[in-house]
Amino acid sequence: AQKITQTQPGMFVQEKEAVTLDCTYDTSDQSYGLFWYKQPSSGEMIFLIYQGSYDEQNATEGRYSLNFQKARKSANLVISASQLGDSAMYFCAMREAQTSGSRLTFGEGTQLTVNP
Amino acid sequence: DARVTQTPRDKVTEMGQEVTMRCQPILGHNTVFWYRQTMMQGLELLAYFRNRAPLDDSGMPKDRFSAEMPDATLATLKIQPSEPRDSAVYFCASGLILGLAGGPGGELFFGEGSRLTVL
């Protein structure tokens, strides 16, 4: 079974609008962390935001917020006021305390295109 | 600005040749990872080290891949002999991971990647 599922291979959004990128995860661990990374066409992987399984508040970092619904095992990334520079591949990832040690397991990614 | 440094950025080689990729993690980080990215498989973990000790290399084909961390400033990934199916982007990443789940600050910092093409 996939640990991280990103069901949207591609998403389109108009500049200045908000967009939600979906991520669901599968774990039996009680302690885990969820991460989002951005990979622009230049190829580097850029960390965006982190949510811990015990965090009661949704994480926010500037225009990025994480809609964490623990019971549904979802950790969707919300980008507000999209900019052209947000066009990139976005990866959701998880670290499980017991099962996978320090490693991050990545989803397949969502390609976001911001239209002017 | 601290960053993970990888060399080479691009490598084209012929099947059967040895390839060595190098990584300088961020100073003070205790965990170093090697990931491989392909269109078909996405991002796959090959190996990782904690405080220079190998913790897991189950993602690597053992017969041809080897990963080492001879000192805190250098991690290497070697392929010998290389094959066309090894063509991919290889990322090194480092992080300061204190708790098992990482916690705040447990994010990984990635290098720019080494693009390998094996003909």
Boltz contact constraints between the chains, C-beta under 6 A:
constraints:
  - contact:
      token1: [A, 31]
      token2: [B, 101]
      max_distance: 6.0
  - contact:
      token1: [A, 32]
      token2: [B, 101]
      max_distance: 6.0
  - contact:
      token1: [A, 33]
      token2: [B, 101]
      max_distance: 6.0
  - contact:
      token1: [A, 33]
      token2: [B, 102]
      max_distance: 6.0
  - contact:
      token1: [A, 35]
      token2: [B, 107]
      max_distance: 6.0
  - contact:
      token1: [A, 43]
      token2: [B, 113]
      max_distance: 6.0
  - contact:
      token1: [A, 44]
      token2: [B, 112]
      max_distance: 6.0
  - contact:
      token1: [A, 45]
      token2: [B, 110]
      max_distance: 6.0
  - contact:
      token1: [A, 47]
      token2: [B, 107]
      max_distance: 6.0
  - contact:
      token1: [A, 50]
      token2: [B, 107]
      max_distance: 6.0
  - contact:
      token1: [A, 95]
      token2: [B, 101]
      max_distance: 6.0
  - contact:
      token1: [A, 95]
      token2: [B, 102]
      max_distance: 6.0
  - contact:
      token1: [A, 97]
      token2: [B, 100]
      max_distance: 6.0
  - contact:
      token1: [A, 97]
      token2: [B, 101]
      max_distance: 6.0
  - contact:
      token1: [A, 102]
      token2: [B, 31]
      max_distance: 6.0
  - contact:
      token1: [A, 102]
      token2: [B, 97]
      max_distance: 6.0
  - contact:
      token1: [A, 103]
      token2: [B, 45]
      max_distance: 6.0
  - contact:
      token1: [A, 106]
      token2: [B, 43]
      max_distance: 6.0
  - contact:
      token1: [A, 108]
      token2: [B, 42]
      max_distance: 6.0
